[in-house]
Amino acid sequence: MGIVVKQSVKNTVATYLGFAIGAVNVLFLYTQFLSPEYFGLISYILSTANILMPLMAFGVHNTIIKFYSSFRSKQSQNSFLLLMLLLPFAIIIPFGFIGWLCFNEIALWLSADNVIVTDYVWLIYVAAISFAYFEVFYAWSRVQFQSVFGNFMKEVFHRLCITVLLVLLHFGYLSVDGLIYSIVGVYVLRMVIMKGYAYSLRFPSFKFTKLTNTVSIIKYTSLIILAGSVANIILEIDKFMINRYVPIEQVAYYSVAIYIATVVGVPARAMHQIVSPITAKLLNEKNKQELVVLYKKSSLNLFIVCGFVFLLIVLNINQLYVMIDDRYANGLLVVFVVGFSKLMEALLGNNNAILFNSDYYRMVLFLGVVLVVLAVFLNMYFIPNFGINGAAFATFIAFLIYNVAKIGFVHKVFKMWPFSANTVKVLVLLLISLGAFYFWDFKWHPIVNIALKTALFAVFYGGIVYAMKLSEDINRIIHRLLR
C-alpha cells in the first residue's frame, strides 16, 4: 500500500483543495453573481456533457487501465496507446455529423421546457469531447503510475480558472454570455495541458504493429462505455431530468446540494486514481493474495475517512446553509440522502476496479444498464411528486441496489469480502460521534461555529481511530503528522 497511500494522500489534498475552491464558486460566487436561471443553465450544460463523456471517449480511459499492463514489449505498448488515441473518433465524428444535420430538432427537444438552453446546445458537444480526451490522457499518465498532476488538473485547475472568471463577471469585465463560453474554453485548455503532460511521460509512437488481442480490446471498450462512468452518470442524469420536469433554477439548487454531498466521496476518488492501475496489475498477474489485502484495506481506509467527512457535513450543514442564499436551503435533504449514498459507496473499496479490470466486466455493464434504467424510471416518478428531493431518493435507491449487487457478485466470483471486524468498530464510532456532536449548537457566527465543532469532532474522532489502531495506514499518517 506504500505507493497507494503516498499518492492517495497527495491526491486527497489536491482534491480537497479543488473542492474548497469549488465550494467558494458554487456556494457563494455563483449564487451571488449569477441568477439561479443562468447558474442552472451552466450546470445543465456541464451535466449533459458529462453524461455524453463516456460515449465520446468510447470507453478508452477504462480500456487503457485494464490492458496496458498486459503488454510486455515497448512496441506493443506503443501500438496499444496509438489505438486508444484514435478509437474515440469512431464516435465523435459520426456523432458530430448527426448533430450538425439535426441541430434544430435536438436543440428544440433539449430546450422544450426551458428556452434559455437553445443558444448553448452546441457547447455540450464541445465540452463532452474535452471531458472525454482529458480522461484518456489522464489514464495515459495513470498507467505510468503518475496520478498526482492529473488529479490536480482534474480537481483544482478548472475550478481556479472559474473563480477568476466569476470575479471578472462581477466587476463587469465579462458578460454572462462570455462567462458561459469561457467556462467551456477552460475545459478545452485543461485537456490540452493534460495531453502535454501525458506525452511528456510517454510520447506516442505513430508506428503501428498488429496486436494479438485487438478483438478483445475492441469488445471490452465497446461494452465498458456506460459501466465505467455509471456512478457519475446517475448524478448528472438527475440534473438533466430535473430540467425536464421543473424550472431550471431548481437545477441550481440541486447542484449546490449535490456539490456538498459529493465531498463525502472525495477520498474514494483520490484513492481510485492509483488503486485502479494497481488492481489491474494484480489481476493480470493473478495475485489473489495481494488483491484480497488491497480490497479490505481500501474499504476500511475509505470508510474511516469518508465517514469522518460525512459527519463533518451532517454536523455543520445547518450553519453552512445560513451563509448561503435562503432559496438554496431547499436542497438540505438532498445533502443527507446523497451524502449517505456516497458513504455506502466508500465501503466498496476498490470493488469497481476489480470488476472493470477482470474478465467479468460484462456483468458491470449489465448492472450499469439496469442501474441507469432504474434511475430514469425512479426519477420519472419521484421528481414530479417530490421535486429535487425526489431526485435524491431515486439516486439513493438506485445506488443501494447497485452496490449490494456488486459486493455480492465479487464475493461469489472471487470469494472475498471488503469487510472486517474493524468495519463494525468504525460503524459504531460513527453512530456514537453523531449522537455526541449533532445536538451541540453554538450561538456565534456560523464560520466560528463550524470551525469550533469541526476541531472538537476531529480531535475526538481522530483520537479514537488512532488509539484503537483501526487502520495501520491511517495510524502511520497520523503519527507522521504528530511528529
C-alpha positions, -999 to +999 in steps of 0.1 A: +000+000+000+031+023+000+026+039-034-012+038-029-010+057+004+016+082-008-002+092-040-037+089-023-027+114+003-014+138-023-045+133-044-068+138-015-051+170-005-053+183-042-089+171-044-100+188-012-082+220-023-102+218-056-134+212-037-126+241-013-122+264-044-153+248-059-172+254-027-164+291-029-176+291-065-207+270-061-219+282-026-210+319-029-198+333-062-223+315-085-252+322-061-243+359-056-231+368-091-255+348-113-292+344-113-304+308-105-316+305-141-281+311-155-264+290-128-289+262-136-281+266-173-243+262-168-249+232-145-272+217-172-246+222-200-218+206-180-240+178-166-253+168-201-217+169-214-207+146-185-234+121-195-221+121-231-184+119-220-182+080-217-197+077-252-173+103-267-143+086-250-156+052-264-146+037-230-109+042-239-100+056-205-110+024-188-095+002-215-061+018-211-061+009-174-072-027-180-049-037-208-018-016-206+000-037-180-007-069-200+017-058-228+053-066-222+072-051-251+076-014-257+064-017-293+032-034-283+025-008-257+031+020-282+007+003-307-019-001-280-017+035-269-020+047-305-051+026-310-065+042-278-059+077-292-078+070-324-107+050-312-128+079-298-130+094-333-152+065-343-179+080-321-170+117-322-171+122-360-204+105-368-220+119-336-209+154-347-222+149-382-256+138-369-257+167-346-250+191-374-277+177-396-303+176-368-292+205-347-326+223-348-345+193-337-320+184-309-320+220-297-358+221-297-360+189-277-334+199-251-349+233-246-386+222-247-392+232-210-365+259-207-359+281-238-328+296-223-309+264-233-314+268-271-284+290-279-259+269-260-267+234-271-236+231-293-214+238-263-225+205-248-207+187-277-175+207-273-175+202-235-181+164-239-151+160-263-129+179-239-140+158-209-135+126-229-100+133-241-090+147-208-099+113-192-080+095-220-048+115-213-053+111-176-055+073-179-024+075-201-004+091-172-020+068-145-007+036-161+027+052-157+018+053-120+018+091-121-016+103-109-009+134-089-005+161-117-036+147-135-056+148-103-046+184-098-058+192-133-090+172-127-099+188-094-081+221-090-072+238-123-106+244-138-122+255-105-095+280-100-100+294-135-137+296-130-131+316-098-112+341-119-139+342-145-167+348-119-147+376-104-143+392-138-180+388-143-187+406-110-165+435-119-180+439-154-151+427-174-171+397-187-207+392-197-228+363-187-227+350-223-189+354-222-187+335-189-205+305-204-182+303-234-151+309-213-160+281-189-162+256-217-129+271-230-113+263-197-122+227-201-106+227-236-074+242-222-074+217-194-075+188-220-046+204-239-024+207-208-032+171-198-022+160-233+012+177-230+019+161-196+008+126-208+031+129-238+060+141-216+057+107-197+054+087-228+053+102-262+031+083-287+048+063-315+029+065-347+043+032-360+015+007-355+020-031-354-008-055-352-019-065-317-028-101-310-058-092-288-073-064-308-107-081-309-108-084-271-098-048-267-125-035-291-151-057-274-141-045-240-140-008-249-174-011-266-191-028-237-175-007-209-187+027-223-216+030-199-204+008-170-171+028-165-188+060-155-222+049-143-218+065-108-211+099-123-238+095-149-265+089-123-259+122-106-258+140-139-290+123-151-307+138-121-299+173-132-308+165-168-342+152-158-349+179-133-347+203-162-375+183-180-399+185-151-394+216-131-380+252-137-343+253-145-334+273-113-342+240-094-311+226-112-291+253-094-305+244-060-299+207-066-263+213-079-254+231-047-267+203-026-250+176-048-217+195-046-218+195-008-228+158-007-201+146-032-174+159-009-180+127+010-167+107-020-135+128-025-112+103-007-126+075-028-120+095-060-084+103-049-076+067-040-092+053-071-067+072-093-038+050-082-056+019-069-072+012-103-040+005-123-025-014-093-057-036-092-054-042-129-018-053-125-026-077-097-054-092-118-031-096-148-005-113-126-033-134-109-020-123-075-051-132-054-034-128-020-024-092-025-057-084-042-076-095-010-054-073+011-059-043-011-097-049-012-100-050+026-076-021+033-091+002+006-126-005+020-116+001+057-095+032+050-122+048+028-149+040+054-129+057+081-121+088+061-154+092+042-173+086+074-154+114+090-162+137+061-198+127+061-202+135+098-184+168+093-211+178+067-240+165+087-229+182+119-223+216+102-248+216+073-274+239+091-247+265+098-234+263+062-268+270+047-272+300+070-244+316+049-260+308+016-290+323-002-322+311+016-335+297-017-308+271-019-318+256+015-344+236-004-316+211-011-309+203+026-325+168+024-306+161-008-273+166+010-282+140+037-295+114+013-269+116-015-241+120+011-252+088+028-252+071-007-216+082-011-206+068+023-221+034+014-201+035-019-169+041+001-175+007+018-169-010-016-132-001-016-116-010-049-146-031-059-152-012-091-116-015-101-118-053-096-149-057-117-138-032-145-104-049-149-114-085-146-129-109-171-163-102-156-166-067-168-197-077-188-216-081-155-206-045-147-221-035-180-253-053-172-256-039-137-248-004-151-275-006-177-300-018-151-290+010-127-294+037-154-328+024-165-339+021-129-327+056-121-345+071-151-378+054-141-374+063-104-367+099-114-397+100-136-418+091-106-401+109-078-392+143-094-428+153-104-440+142-070-412+154-047-391+178-068-354+178-062-358+157-030-374+131-053-342+130-074-322+123-043-345+095-032-342+080-067-304+082-066-303+066-031-325+036-041-306+030-074-272+031-057-282+009-029-293-019-053-263-014-075-237-015-046-253-046-030-252-064-063-216-055-069-204-067-035-224-099-038-210-106-073-174-101-062-179-124-033-195-150-055-167-149-081-136-141-061-147-154-027-137-123-008-155-096+013-143-060+018-154-060+054-136-069+086-141-066+124-128-031+122-155-021+098-181-028+126-160-008+150-159+022+127-197+020+122-202+021+160-178+050+162-197+069+136-230+064+154-215+074+187-200+105+172-233+115+155-252+112+188-225+131+208-220+161+185-251+166+164-271+184+191-242+208+201-252+243+190-232+275+195-246+310+192-217+327+174-211+334+137-216+304+115-179+303+105-168+303+141-194+276+150-183+254+121-146+258+129-151+250+166-173+220+161-150+207+134-120+210+156-136+192+186-150+164+164-117+159+146-098+155+179-124+131+192-128+110+161-091+110+151-080+103+186-102+072+189-092+059+154-055+063+164-059+049+199-078+018+187-054+013+158-083+007+134-061+012+104-024+008+100-022+032+071-042+059+088-022+055+120+010+059+101-002+091+086-014+105+120+018+095+136+038+115+109+015+145+115+020+143+152+058+142+148 
